Amino acid sequence: MQQGIHPEYRPVVFRDKTGGLSFLTRSTAASDRTVAWADGRTYPVVDVETSSASHPFHTGRARLMDTEGRVELYRRRYGG
């Protein structure tokens, strides 16, 4: 492996602001902000829009699409 061309692989906290979930993992994601973790150390933090705590599929709030109803609506609207 060539030296100096790869991003730093280090512990990073990913935080889902919507779902209130934070987890510590290793990543090459860069961040200027930091957060104090439960172990007393400070880690870079990356805020994410969606995680398993807020995604409808994982939370059970997913809606099923009625594809037959959509086709009929299209046919009524555009006569096809």
C-alpha positions in Angstrom: 0.0 0.0 0.0 1.4 3.4 -1.0 2.1 5.8 1.9 0.4 9.2 2.0 -2.4 8.7 -0.6 -5.1 7.1 1.6 -7.4 9.0 3.9 -7.0 8.5 7.7 -9.1 5.6 9.0 -10.1 6.4 12.6 -13.0 6.2 15.1 -15.9 8.6 14.2 -19.3 9.1 15.8 -22.2 9.1 13.4 -25.2 11.0 14.8 -28.8 10.9 13.5 -30.3 14.2 14.6 -33.9 13.1 13.7 -33.8 9.7 15.4 -31.6 10.5 18.3 -29.2 7.7 17.6 -25.4 8.0 17.9 -22.9 5.2 17.2 -19.2 5.0 17.3 -17.5 3.2 14.4 -14.4 3.5 12.3 -14.5 5.6 9.1 -12.6 7.8 6.7 -15.3 10.5 6.9 -13.9 13.9 7.6 -15.5 16.4 10.1 -14.5 19.6 11.8 -16.8 19.1 14.7 -16.2 16.8 17.7 -18.2 15.2 20.5 -17.4 13.8 23.9 -18.3 10.1 23.9 -19.3 7.9 26.9 -15.7 6.6 27.3 -14.5 10.2 28.0 -12.6 10.6 24.7 -13.4 13.2 22.1 -14.2 11.9 18.5 -15.1 13.6 15.3 -18.9 13.7 14.7 -20.7 13.3 11.4 -24.4 14.3 11.4 -26.6 12.2 9.0 -30.1 12.7 7.8 -31.3 9.1 8.0 -30.2 6.0 10.0 -31.9 2.9 11.2 -33.5 5.0 14.0 -35.3 7.3 11.6 -35.8 5.4 8.3 -39.4 4.4 7.8 -38.5 0.9 6.7 -36.6 0.1 10.0 -39.1 1.9 12.3 -42.2 0.2 10.9 -43.7 3.4 9.6 -43.3 2.5 5.9 -46.3 2.9 3.7 -47.1 0.4 1.0 -47.7 1.8 -2.5 -50.9 0.7 -4.2 -49.5 0.2 -7.7 -52.8 -0.9 -9.2 -54.5 2.2 -7.9 -51.7 4.4 -9.4 -52.1 2.8 -12.8 -55.9 3.3 -12.7 -55.4 6.9 -11.7 -53.0 7.4 -14.6 -55.5 5.9 -17.0 -58.4 8.0 -15.8 -56.3 11.1 -16.0 -54.6 10.6 -19.3 -57.0 8.1 -20.9 -54.7 5.2 -21.6 
